[in-house]
């Protein structure tokens, strides 16, 4: 399990925060300097917090826990989806739906509905119904896929949320805290790191910054997940 070097994070722009006018004073310990009115994140502290978060998350995955990648950022959607799929973890890459955690029993019914619709579409009998009915089923399935497709394989409430931008995912964060679910998150200079179990001070807007950190987690999870599964299967 290796995290990016300081040089690699520098090249990815992980150190670029928001304009000083938008800073959260609670992030002061992670800010190295201000340059041209922009807060510059201390990458040595980023690496320290990233390593801590990686260790904590992989320990949880080894213990059989699951993690959901979460982003509503348009520029991060494909990056996060690809990373989540590469390590076999669920994801949300649309606007977080209120109640996903706090009303999980009800929301999770959509996962079953989506599976049922997809099974219906794949069946040989689907061609026997009218085109109008086929289109209705396909449209409903497409809508549910867009909203809940990344969570369709989730068998129980998540154990950990990975927020790509703590400041931007407040609804998900509040629901996680309400349910006692652990949170790891990219925390830019406008966020409050105290709300996060494992905060990672980092630029949460630039695609290169998001990718280098998200891919690091995906690789680390993929490395330990098979071991976790083999342990669970043997019990």
Secondary structure in CASP SS format (residue, H / E / C, confidence):
PFRMAT SS
TARGET T0000
AUTHOR 0000-0000-0000
METHOD secondary structure of the structure
MODEL  1
X C 1.00
X C 1.00
X C 1.00
X C 1.00
X C 1.00
X H 1.00
X H 1.00
X H 1.00
X H 1.00
X H 1.00
X H 1.00
X C 1.00
X C 1.00
X C 1.00
X C 1.00
X E 1.00
X E 1.00
X E 1.00
X E 1.00
X H 1.00
X H 1.00
X H 1.00
X C 1.00
X C 1.00
X H 1.00
X H 1.00
X H 1.00
X H 1.00
X H 1.00
X H 1.00
X E 1.00
X E 1.00
X E 1.00
X E 1.00
X E 1.00
X C 1.00
X C 1.00
X E 1.00
X E 1.00
X E 1.00
X E 1.00
X C 1.00
X H 1.00
X H 1.00
X H 1.00
X H 1.00
X H 1.00
X H 1.00
X H 1.00
X H 1.00
X H 1.00
X H 1.00
X H 1.00
X H 1.00
X H 1.00
X H 1.00
X H 1.00
X H 1.00
X H 1.00
X H 1.00
X H 1.00
X H 1.00
X C 1.00
X C 1.00
X C 1.00
X C 1.00
X E 1.00
X E 1.00
X E 1.00
X E 1.00
X C 1.00
X C 1.00
X C 1.00
X H 1.00
X H 1.00
X H 1.00
X H 1.00
X H 1.00
X H 1.00
X H 1.00
X H 1.00
X H 1.00
X H 1.00
X H 1.00
X H 1.00
X H 1.00
X C 1.00
X C 1.00
X C 1.00
X C 1.00
X E 1.00
X E 1.00
X C 1.00
X C 1.00
X C 1.00
X C 1.00
X C 1.00
X C 1.00
X C 1.00
X C 1.00
X C 1.00
X C 1.00
X C 1.00
X H 1.00
X H 1.00
X H 1.00
X H 1.00
X C 1.00
X H 1.00
X H 1.00
X H 1.00
X H 1.00
X H 1.00
X H 1.00
X H 1.00
X H 1.00
X H 1.00
X H 1.00
X H 1.00
X H 1.00
X H 1.00
X H 1.00
X C 1.00
X H 1.00
X H 1.00
X H 1.00
X H 1.00
X H 1.00
X C 1.00
X C 1.00
X H 1.00
X H 1.00
X H 1.00
X H 1.00
X H 1.00
X H 1.00
X H 1.00
X H 1.00
X H 1.00
X H 1.00
X H 1.00
X H 1.00
X H 1.00
X H 1.00
X H 1.00
X H 1.00
X H 1.00
X H 1.00
X H 1.00
X H 1.00
X H 1.00
X C 1.00
X C 1.00
X C 1.00
X C 1.00
X C 1.00
X C 1.00
X C 1.00
X C 1.00
X E 1.00
X E 1.00
X E 1.00
X E 1.00
X C 1.00
X C 1.00
X H 1.00
X H 1.00
X H 1.00
X C 1.00
X H 1.00
X H 1.00
X H 1.00
X H 1.00
X H 1.00
X H 1.00
X H 1.00
X H 1.00
X H 1.00
X H 1.00
X C 1.00
X C 1.00
X E 1.00
X E 1.00
X E 1.00
X E 1.00
X E 1.00
X E 1.00
X C 1.00
X C 1.00
X C 1.00
X C 1.00
X C 1.00
X H 1.00
X H 1.00
X H 1.00
X C 1.00
X C 1.00
X E 1.00
X E 1.00
X E 1.00
X E 1.00
X C 1.00
X C 1.00
X C 1.00
X C 1.00
X C 1.00
X H 1.00
X H 1.00
X H 1.00
X H 1.00
X H 1.00
X H 1.00
X H 1.00
X H 1.00
X H 1.00
X H 1.00
X H 1.00
X H 1.00
X H 1.00
X H 1.00
X H 1.00
X H 1.00
X H 1.00
X H 1.00
X H 1.00
X H 1.00
X H 1.00
X H 1.00
X H 1.00
X H 1.00
X H 1.00
X H 1.00
X H 1.00
X H 1.00
X C 1.00
END
